Amino acid sequence: MLSALIRNLRTIGAAALCLAAASAAQADAWPSRNITLVLPFAAGSGTDTTTRLISQHLSQALGVGIVIENKAGANGMLAASYVAKAAPDGYTLLVTTNTTHSANPYLLKSLTYDPVKDFTPIARTGDLPFMLVVNPEVPAKTVGELVAYGKANPGKLSYASGSSSAIVSGATFAHNAGLDLLHVPYKSSPPALNDVMGGRVSMMFVDILTGLPHVNGNALRALAVTTKERSPLVPHLPSMQEAGVPDFDISSWQGYFGPAGLPREIVTRLNAEIRKIIEKPEIKAQLATLGMDAFSGTPEQLGTFVNEQLVL
């Protein structure tokens, strides 16, 4: 019996070594085919646009094609759940924001994924500030005028949202300014923005990249940015705090994640390539024109950051 047990242990040990070798070989051979980046937002959103820019350079660095797959809806749960259930082989990754990994755990009663346990952090790439835009027919050219109008006409103003970050921004504005605002949710920012421009909704908090072309085309009026400091992209706009709304400092961070169990070798390679791209002055400048404050960091820093965001 003892000899049989020893033989079994040897067999198990050999099998484990084979599995480890196969896993290492798979990581060494990575990538050997196209990589899919899954986004929880529609095409044309700020995250979509910045990701497409970065992915062009990432594709060149890795020597394989990169496919962008937009899975908008359910406040980002569709995309996050899809990647959480994907094989941890480095070919299906999530590019997301605080919508799925910071806001949803507080906004939604039940999640179909765990923002910490179901993902492997890879790299944080930057922040995207928001700005408050209104339909031009709204009788307000400043945040102060908007607040005054809202208080004089309770229940008349509404705000659209295309992400959890926009929901948080709108709810924070209503609370901090003492306004009664009707919330109108959408699957993503572009259709929400269309209804604000069409006059069906009064206002919206939207990333600068998505909203600015419509502001420049006079289809929307911009009143303020959501960060504590003014944005260099729209330096004429005051911050919400400058405009008189206390304790308002909101932006949308952006990061890359893989499914839980992603091999360390793949994480290290992806992080190194993404950081090289982000740290190039010309790429930083391009991302800045898209409204993104780009910076790089380690997988551990992103993991710690997400955990800190989830602590009340």
N, C-alpha and C positions, 0 to 999 in steps of 0.2 A: 504493500500500500504506500509506503514511504517513497519507494522508487517511482511509483506512478504519479504521486503528488509532485515530485521533483520534475518529472517529465512535463507535467501540465504547466508548472510554473515556468519552465524553460520555453514552452510553446507560447504562453501568454507574453513572456518577456520579449521573445522574438517578434511576435505580432505587434507589440507596442513599438518596438524599434522600427519596424517596417512602416507603421503609421506615421511615426515621427519623421522618418526619412522622406516619406511621400509628401508630408506637409511642408517640409523644408524645401523639397524639390519644386513643389507647386509655388511657394513664395519666391524661390530663385527665378523661376520661369516667368513670373508675373512682370508686366502684363503681356499676354500673348494674343489678346483680342480687344475689341472695343469696350470701353468703360461707359456705363450709363450713370449720369448725374441726375437724380430725381429732385425736382423742386416742388414745394407746396404752393406755388403761385403760378398764375397764368403768364403766358408769353407777353412781353412788354412791360412787366413789372420791374421795379428797381433791382431786385435780386436776380431776376432772369437776365437782365441786361449786363450787370457786372459779372455774373457767372459765365456768360457767353464770351466775354472779353478774356477772362482768366483761363477759360477752358481751351481757347485757341492756342495759348502758349503752353498749357499743360499737355495738350495733345502732342505738340512738337517735342517736348521734353521726354515724354514717355514712349513716343514712337508708335502710338496707336490712336485710333479715332475715339472721340468723345461724343456721346449722344446725350442731348439735353431732353429730359422727359418731364413735361409739366403735368403735375397731378394736383390741380387746385381743388379746393372744396373741404368742407367739414373743419374749417379753421386749421388746415394743414395736417389733419389726422390721416387722411388718405395716403399722402406721401410718406409721412413718418412711419405709419404702420407697414406700408409696403416694404420699405427698406429694413425695418426691424425684423421682418420675417424672411428677408433675402439671405442667400448663402453668404457666409463671411469669407468670400474669395477675392474681394477687391474689385469686383466688376459691377457692383451696384452700390452707389454711395448717395448720401443725402446732403444737399446744400440747403441750409435752412437758416432761420432767424430765431429771435426770442419768441416768436409766435408759437412754435411747437415745443420749445425747450424751456421757456420761462413763464409765458403768459397762460398757455392752455391748462397747466396743472391747477391754476387758481380760478380760471374762468369756466371750465367744464367739469361737470359732476363726475363723469367717468371718461377715462382715456383708454384707447385701444393699444397703447404702448407705454413703456416706462422711459422717460427722457434720460435717465441715467443707466439703468440696468440693460436696456435693449440696444445701446449704441456704444461704439468705440470713437472717442474724440480724435480728430485728425489735425485740424488747424482752424483757428479763427482768422478771418481775413479783413475785418474792419467793421465800421459802423455807418449806418445810413440814417441821417436825421430826417425828420418829417417837417412838413409845413402845413399850416392851417389855410385852406382855400375855401372860398364861398362862391356861390353863383353871383354873377355881376348884378342881378336884380335885388339881391339882399341889400337893404339900405344901411350898409356899414362899410367904411373904408379903413377902419382900425379895429383892433380887438376891443378897445374900450367902447366904441360905438356899437359893436356887435353885442357885447354884454348888456349895455344899456337897452338896446332894442329887445333883447331876449327877456330881460326882466320886466319890460313894459308890456310884452306880449307873451306871457307864459304859455308854453305848449305849442307855439307857432313854429319854432325853429326845429330842424331835424339834422341829424348827422349820419352819413353813410360810413360803412367800414368794409374793407376787403381783407382784413387780417386781424388777428388777436391784438397786435400792436396798435392798430387803428382803433379797435374797441377800447383798449386801455386809455389811449390818448383822449378819445371823445368823452369817456366816463370821467376821467380826471379833470378835464376842462369843465364839464357840467358841475362836478362836485366843488372844485376849487373856486369857480366863479359864481356859484349859487344859481345855476340855470336849470330850467326844466326843458330838456332836449329829448326828442323822439329818436331812438336808435333804429336805423334801417340797415341790416346786415346783408352783405353780398359774398359770393364765393371768392372773389379776388378784386384787386383795386381797379383794373380797367373798366369793368361794367359799373362799378360804384361811381367812378369818376364821370362816366357818361351820363348817369342820372343826375349828378350834381350840375353838370354843364347844361343838361336839359331842363333844369329847374324843378325836377321832381323831388330833390332833396336839397336842403339849404347849404350844407357845408360838409367838409371831410378833412381828416388828417391823412396826408399822403406823402410818400417819400418824394424828395425834391426832384429826383430824376424823372419820375413818372408825371408829376404835376407841372413842372416848369414849362414844357413846350405849350401847354394849354394856357398857362398864365401869360406867356409871351404873345400868344395868339389872341389874347383878350377874351378867351372863353371862360376863364376863371379869374378871380381876384385873390391874390395871396396877402395874408395879413401878418403872419409871424412864423418863426421856426420854433421847433419844440425843444431844442437843446438850450443849455444854460447860456452858451455864447452864440453870437451870430455866426451864420455860415458864410465862408468866403465865396461860395457859389452865388449867394443872394445877399450880399452885405448890407443892402438897403433895408432888409426886413429885420425888425426887432425880434428878440427872443420873446417867448410867452411871458417870462418873468419881467422883462423890460416893459412889456405891454400891460402889466398890472395883474397878471394871474400868478399868485404865489405858489411856490413849491412845485414848479413845472419844469422837468428836465427828462425828456424821453427821446430815445433813439432806438433804432433797430440794429442789433448786432448780427453779424453774418458768420457762419462757420460750416466746415465740412465734417461729416460723420460717416462712419461705416456701421454695419451691423455689429452686435456684440460678438466677440471672439475673432475679430479681424487680426490676422497674424501681425506680429510686431514688425517684421521686416517690411511689410506692405505699408503699415502706418508710417514708419520712419521714412521710407522712400517718398510717399505722397507728401508728407509734411515738408521734407527738404525741398522738393520741387516747387510746391506752392509758395514756400517762403522765398525762394530765389526769385520767383515771378513777382511777388508782392513788393520785394525790396528793390526792384529795378526802378530808378527814378522816372523813366518814361512811362512805366505802367502805373506808378503811383499818380503821376500827373494825369493820365487818361482816366483813372478811376475818380480822381478829384473832380474832373469835369462832369462826371456822372453823379456827383453828389456824395461820393463815398470817401470816408476817412479811412484809408487802407493802412493796415499794420499786420505784422506777423507774430507768431508765437508757437510754443510747443504744444503737443497733444495734452500734456499734463496741465498746462496753464488753461487750456480750453475746458478740460474736465473739471478743474477746480472752480473756474468761472461759472459753469453751469450749476454746480452744486451750490455756490454762493447765491445765485439768482433764485434758487428754490427755497432759500431760508427766509422766512418772514421776519 
